[in-house]
């Protein structure tokens, strides 16, 4: 190991500290605040630590607004103290594994904060789960109690009866099931003794090809905040509309970062609604909006008159993560909202990898940008030799200082030279910007030629009559695989299949032209907006008529 590798942790930490000082999150004149935050983080975990710090600094400031109104940081902190006492009285504490299955609302925030104060381990469960998936994950992760919204109670039929049920939102539930509000009301809002160590957090992978895997998040580091803030000027002391789900890394990380910057976070407990989101941005004069790209797509697809009816001029940052942003989507977003779109390339396993700024996307449409402070990205070929030539495609490997150490079932990802595989393939341009060409297991080999679906999909959505597109490879007797495209027309539009094929043929090589084009009303996606390619691979055109 060379000197540079030996000193990298120190240089990364110093660079991260510089970012945090510049953004006002670290006061070099108050090292006692930094030491207290570090001590709290080791005992409570990052979520509860941020809440406690915000409650000390801005007790009367509104922390969250949902359909039940607002709660200040002090109110949220004290109610979570009471809830922690209620959970402790039920036998839950350090070492307990709590599953949290909620929409985005105060009940989920109280559950997460209380779990941190107990030293309990939290497993964040996907609101798009089916009953079988939920049962499998609950058993595998050894969940002792489920804190969940009443709407998800029917999913528990297959889950072990020994798992305790506590409602985070009791709408429509039959009496008799304990609730977080009831537990908090029955106990004093006094802090419990601090746990010896943080319980930890398990974020689940998207599960687009089977039962989601658990990815523990044990590390707490100033790098985490600095990597977001290095290239994204997230506003302070304002409102943040958070549309991305809190059960996944994007929503949860930006909630914590928003609080650390003194922001009020606006949540919608129900499913994503683009009209509500735009109206909320206008109503609260929000300076930041957090979404996944499919949500942003639905926003820009709203009728122009509806968008024009809302004043969104206060927006300074639209933070999009979960997948790369197509050139068409970045262009349309800039036309509607200005140069405010920032695209984060990250994953549950590798954490942060790269950030594309508005300038990056303007100069190099489709890029996911460059690595921020503390991150390294490299490409490797099939033999795992390093690729340095611009334009050459290879598997993307990442080191962020925050990458996970392995799944909860013991499996892990491939590592090369200390970098972890992202599972994606991509290339760099001559200026060092990264492009994601697709998942390494999505590659289609047609007639001996390699095709990555994303290139064809991005071209298709450039058309004015196509809202969404997905391309998969299906078996073909002559070519091994052939391309099948699925398209969702823009509302009110009709598409001509032959014209679409000719359109692709005019821009791309012949082996990249879909042999079939199937029109759908919508593409299958999970709750985080990830495309469910397996459902498209299993699609039977004859059965569908």
Long-range contacts (C-beta under 8 A, 24 or more apart in sequence): 5-418, 9-401, 12-223, 12-373, 12-374, 12-401, 13-222, 13-223, 15-226, 15-373, 15-374, 16-221, 16-222, 16-223, 16-225, 16-226, 16-227, 16-373, 16-374, 17-222, 17-226, 19-226, 19-229, 19-230, 19-373, 20-222, 20-225, 20-226, 20-229, 23-229, 23-234, 23-261, 24-236, 24-261, 25-225, 25-229, 25-260, 25-261, 26-222, 41-198, 41-220, 42-197, 42-198, 42-220, 43-119, 43-194, 43-195, 43-196, 43-197, 43-198, 44-116, 44-117, 44-119, 44-194, 44-195, 44-198, 45-116, 45-198, 45-199, 45-200, 45-201, 45-220, 46-220, 46-224, 46-256, 47-112, 47-113, 47-116, 47-201, 47-252, 47-256, 48-80, 48-112, 48-113, 48-115, 48-116, 48-117, 49-116, 49-220, 50-256, 50-259, 50-260, 51-76, 51-77, 51-80, 51-109, 51-113, 51-259, 52-77, 53-260, 54-259, 54-260, 54-262, 57-262, 58-262, 61-262, 61-264, 62-264, 63-109, 63-259, 63-264, 63-265, 64-106, 64-109, 64-264, 64-265, 64-266, 64-267, 65-264, 65-265, 65-266, 65-267, 65-284, 66-104, 66-105, 66-106, 66-266, 66-267, 66-268, 66-269, 67-105, 67-268, 67-269, 68-105, 68-106, 70-264, 71-106, 73-259, 76-106, 76-109, 76-110, 76-113, 77-113, 78-189, 79-110, 79-184, 79-189, 80-109, 80-110, 80-113, 80-114, 80-117, 80-184, 81-114, 81-117, 81-189, 81-190, 81-191, 81-192, 82-183, 82-184, 82-185, 82-186, 82-187, 82-188, 82-189, 82-190, 83-110, 83-111, 83-113, 83-114, 83-180, 83-183, 83-184, 83-187, 84-113, 84-114, 84-115, 84-117, 84-118, 84-192, 85-187, 85-188, 85-190, 85-192, 86-180, 86-182, 86-183, 86-184, 86-186, 86-187, 87-114, 87-115, 87-118, 87-120, 87-145, 87-166, 87-183, 88-118, 88-192, 89-183, 89-187, 90-145, 90-164, 90-178, 90-183, 92-118, 92-120, 92-144, 92-145, 92-164, 93-118, 93-119, 93-120, 93-195, 94-118, 94-119, 94-120, 94-195, 94-196, 94-197, 94-199, 95-119, 95-120, 95-121, 95-199, 96-120, 96-121, 96-144, 96-145, 96-199, 97-121, 97-122, 97-123, 97-141, 97-142, 97-143, 97-144, 98-122, 98-123, 98-143, 98-144, 98-145, 98-146, 98-147, 99-123, 99-125, 99-137, 99-138, 99-141, 99-143, 99-145, 99-146, 99-147, 99-148, 99-163, 100-124, 100-125, 100-146, 100-147, 100-148, 100-168, 100-247, 101-125, 101-127, 101-129, 101-134, 101-146, 101-147, 101-148, 101-149, 101-152, 101-155, 101-247, 102-127, 102-147, 102-148, 102-149, 102-168, 102-169, 102-246, 102-247, 103-127, 103-149, 103-151, 103-169, 103-269, 103-270, 104-242, 104-245, 104-246, 104-251, 104-267, 104-268, 104-269, 105-168, 105-169, 105-267, 105-269, 106-267, 107-147, 107-149, 107-167, 107-168, 107-169, 107-180, 107-181, 108-168, 108-246, 109-246, 109-255, 110-168, 110-180, 110-184, 111-147, 111-168, 111-180, 114-180, 115-199, 116-198, 116-199, 117-191, 117-192, 117-194, 117-195, 118-192, 118-195, 118-199, 119-195, 119-196, 119-197, 119-198, 119-199, 120-199, 121-199, 121-200, 121-201, 121-202, 122-199, 122-200, 122-201, 122-202, 123-202, 123-204, 123-214, 124-201, 124-202, 124-203, 124-204, 124-246, 124-247, 124-248, 124-252, 125-204, 125-247, 126-204, 126-207, 126-212, 126-247, 126-248, 126-526, 126-527, 126-528, 127-152, 127-245, 127-247, 127-527, 128-526, 128-527, 128-528, 129-155, 130-155, 131-155, 131-156, 131-157, 131-158, 131-159, 132-158, 133-207, 133-211, 133-212, 134-158, 134-159, 135-159, 135-160, 136-211, 137-204, 137-211, 137-212, 137-214, 138-163, 140-214, 140-408, 140-409, 141-202, 141-214, 141-408, 147-180, 150-177, 153-177, 169-269, 202-408, 203-248, 203-249, 203-252, 203-348, 204-247, 204-348, 205-348, 205-349, 206-348, 206-526, 206-528, 206-530, 207-526, 208-526, 208-530, 208-531, 208-532, 208-533, 208-534, 209-533, 209-534, 213-407, 213-408, 213-409, 213-411, 214-407, 214-408, 214-409, 215-348, 215-349, 215-404, 215-407, 215-408, 216-404, 216-405, 216-408, 217-404, 218-405, 219-401, 219-402, 221-401, 221-402, 223-373, 223-374, 223-400, 223-401, 223-402, 224-253, 224-351, 224-352, 224-402, 225-257, 225-260, 226-372, 226-373, 226-374, 227-351, 227-352, 227-372, 227-373, 227-374, 227-375, 227-400, 227-402, 228-253, 228-254, 228-257, 228-344, 228-352, 228-372, 229-257, 230-355, 230-372, 230-373, 231-342, 231-355, 231-357, 231-369, 231-370, 231-372, 232-317, 232-319, 232-342, 232-344, 232-355, 232-357, 233-316, 233-317, 234-258, 234-261, 234-288, 234-317, 234-319, 235-261, 235-263, 235-287, 235-288, 235-316, 235-317, 236-261, 236-262, 236-263, 237-261, 237-262, 237-263, 238-263, 238-264, 238-285, 238-286, 238-287, 238-288, 238-314, 239-263, 239-264, 239-265, 239-266, 239-284, 239-285, 239-286, 239-287, 239-288, 240-264, 240-265, 240-266, 240-286, 240-287, 240-288, 240-289, 240-290, 241-266, 241-277, 241-280, 241-281, 241-284, 241-286, 241-288, 241-289, 241-290, 242-266, 242-267, 242-290, 243-268, 243-272, 243-277, 243-289, 243-290, 243-291, 243-295, 244-290, 244-291, 244-292, 244-295, 244-321, 244-322, 244-528, 245-527, 245-528, 247-527, 248-322, 248-348, 248-528, 249-346, 249-348, 249-351, 250-290, 250-292, 250-321, 250-322, 250-344, 250-346, 250-528, 251-290, 254-290, 254-319, 258-288, 263-287, 263-288, 272-298, 274-298, 274-299, 274-301, 274-302, 275-302, 275-306, 278-302, 278-306, 278-307, 278-310, 278-312, 279-310, 281-310, 281-312, 281-314, 281-315, 282-310, 282-311, 282-312, 285-314, 286-314, 286-315, 287-314, 287-315, 287-316, 287-317, 288-315, 288-316, 288-317, 288-318, 288-319, 289-315, 289-317, 289-318, 289-319, 290-319, 291-318, 291-319, 291-320, 292-320, 292-321, 292-322, 292-323, 292-528, 292-529, 293-320, 293-322, 293-323, 293-324, 293-325, 293-326, 293-329, 293-343, 293-529, 294-322, 294-323, 294-525, 294-529, 295-529, 296-320, 296-325, 296-329, 296-333, 296-341, 297-329, 297-467, 297-468, 300-329, 300-332, 300-333, 300-336, 301-467, 301-490, 301-491, 307-336, 312-337, 315-340, 316-340, 317-342, 318-342, 319-344, 320-344, 321-345, 321-346, 322-528, 322-529, 322-530, 323-529, 323-530, 324-366, 324-368, 324-435, 324-436, 324-454, 325-356, 325-361, 325-366, 326-366, 326-457, 326-458, 326-461, 327-361, 327-365, 327-366, 327-458, 327-462, 328-458, 328-461, 328-462, 329-461, 330-361, 330-362, 330-365, 330-366, 331-365, 334-358, 334-361, 334-362, 343-368, 343-369, 345-369, 345-434, 345-436, 347-422, 347-423, 348-404, 349-403, 349-404, 349-413, 349-420, 349-422, 349-423, 350-398, 350-400, 350-403, 350-404, 350-413, 350-420, 350-422, 351-398, 351-400, 351-402, 351-403, 351-404, 352-400, 352-402, 353-377, 353-396, 353-398, 353-400, 353-422, 353-434, 354-434, 356-433, 360-433, 364-429, 364-431, 364-433, 364-435, 366-435, 366-458, 367-429, 367-433, 367-434, 367-435, 368-426, 368-433, 368-434, 368-435, 368-436, 369-433, 369-434, 370-432, 370-433, 370-434, 371-434, 374-400, 374-401, 375-399, 375-400, 375-401, 376-400, 376-419, 377-419, 377-434, 378-417, 378-419, 379-426, 379-427, 379-428, 380-416, 384-416, 386-417, 390-427, 390-428, 390-429, 390-430, 391-427, 391-428, 391-429, 391-430, 392-427, 393-425, 393-426, 393-427, 393-437, 393-452, 394-425, 394-426, 394-427, 395-421, 395-422, 395-424, 395-425, 395-440, 396-421, 396-422, 396-424, 396-425, 396-426, 396-434, 396-436, 397-421, 397-422, 398-422, 425-452, 442-472, 442-533, 444-471, 444-472, 444-473, 444-481, 444-483, 445-473, 445-480, 445-481, 446-473, 446-476, 446-479, 446-480, 446-481, 446-482, 446-483, 446-511, 447-478, 447-479, 447-480, 447-511, 448-480, 449-509, 449-511, 451-483, 451-511, 451-512, 453-483, 455-508, 455-512, 456-483, 456-485, 456-504, 456-508, 456-512, 456-514, 459-503, 459-504, 459-507, 459-508, 460-485, 460-487, 460-500, 460-503, 460-504, 463-500, 463-503, 464-490, 464-493, 465-489, 465-490, 465-493, 465-494, 465-495, 466-490, 466-493, 466-495, 466-500, 467-491, 468-522, 468-523, 470-523, 470-531, 470-533, 470-536, 471-514, 472-533, 472-536, 472-537, 474-516, 474-537, 476-515, 482-515, 482-516, 483-512, 483-513, 483-514, 483-515, 483-516, 484-514, 484-515, 484-516, 484-517, 484-518, 484-536, 485-514, 485-516, 485-517, 485-518, 486-517, 486-518, 486-519, 486-520, 486-523, 486-536, 486-539, 487-517, 487-518, 487-519, 487-520, 488-519, 488-520, 488-521, 488-522, 488-523, 489-519, 495-519, 516-541
